[in-house]
Amino acid sequence: MTPYEIDQLNQERCEQQDQAALERYADGSTDAGFGQLPQFADPDYLAGYVATIQRLPRDAQGKIIHSSPHQHFAFGLIDSPDPGYGEF
């Protein structure tokens, strides 16, 4: 294979990955699953958003259970809900 052909294959692979990413996020399920507000008014996007919202876990009163805003990192002092924890 020539360097030009390798370059073409890499470019095609990148374009396919970009298209797959767009298709994966185009239905709104990712935004809904991560607790984000809807980003588009497209009917397909909103249908996926609403369908995902309906599948999220709920408490006894029917309120959607989202992850804690204090748990953005896997580990470390930042995870503590106590703002004074770990001060120097």
C-alpha positions in Angstrom: 0.0 0.0 0.0 1.2 3.4 -0.8 1.2 6.2 1.8 -1.6 7.9 -0.2 -3.8 4.8 0.1 -3.1 4.5 3.8 -4.1 8.2 4.2 -7.3 7.6 2.3 -8.2 4.6 4.4 -7.5 6.6 7.6 -9.7 9.4 6.3 -12.6 7.1 5.4 -12.3 5.4 8.9 -12.5 8.8 10.6 -15.5 9.8 8.5 -17.3 6.5 9.4 -16.5 7.0 13.1 -17.8 10.6 12.9 -21.0 9.5 11.2 -21.5 6.7 13.8 -21.1 9.2 16.6 -23.7 11.6 15.0 -26.2 8.7 14.7 -25.5 7.6 18.3 -26.2 11.1 19.7 -28.9 12.2 17.2 -31.8 10.5 19.1 -31.5 12.5 22.3 -31.0 9.5 24.5 -27.5 10.5 25.6 -28.6 14.0 26.7 -31.5 12.6 28.6 -29.4 9.8 30.2 -26.9 12.4 31.5 -29.6 14.7 32.8 -29.0 17.5 30.2 -31.7 19.7 28.9 -32.9 19.0 25.3 -30.6 20.6 22.7 -32.7 20.3 19.5 -36.4 20.5 18.5 -36.1 17.7 15.9 -39.0 15.2 16.4 -36.6 12.1 16.3 -34.3 13.7 18.8 -37.2 14.6 21.1 -38.7 11.1 20.8 -35.5 9.5 21.9 -35.1 12.0 24.7 -38.6 11.3 26.1 -38.2 7.6 25.7 -35.0 7.6 27.7 -36.5 9.9 30.4 -39.3 7.3 30.8 -36.8 4.5 31.4 -34.7 6.3 34.1 -35.0 5.1 37.7 -37.5 6.8 40.0 -38.1 7.1 43.7 -41.3 6.2 45.6 -43.0 9.5 44.6 -42.1 9.0 40.9 -39.3 11.6 40.8 -36.4 10.8 38.5 -33.2 9.8 40.3 -30.2 11.5 38.9 -26.6 10.9 40.1 -25.3 13.3 42.7 -23.7 16.5 41.4 -20.9 15.9 43.8 -19.8 12.7 42.1 -18.2 13.9 38.9 -14.9 12.2 39.5 -14.1 8.5 40.1 -12.2 9.2 43.3 -10.5 11.9 45.4 -11.4 14.6 47.8 -13.6 16.3 45.3 -16.3 13.6 45.6 -17.2 14.6 49.2 -20.6 16.3 49.6 -19.0 18.1 52.6 -17.4 21.3 51.2 -15.0 21.5 54.1 -13.7 18.0 53.7 -10.0 17.8 53.0 -9.2 21.5 53.4 -5.6 22.3 54.1 
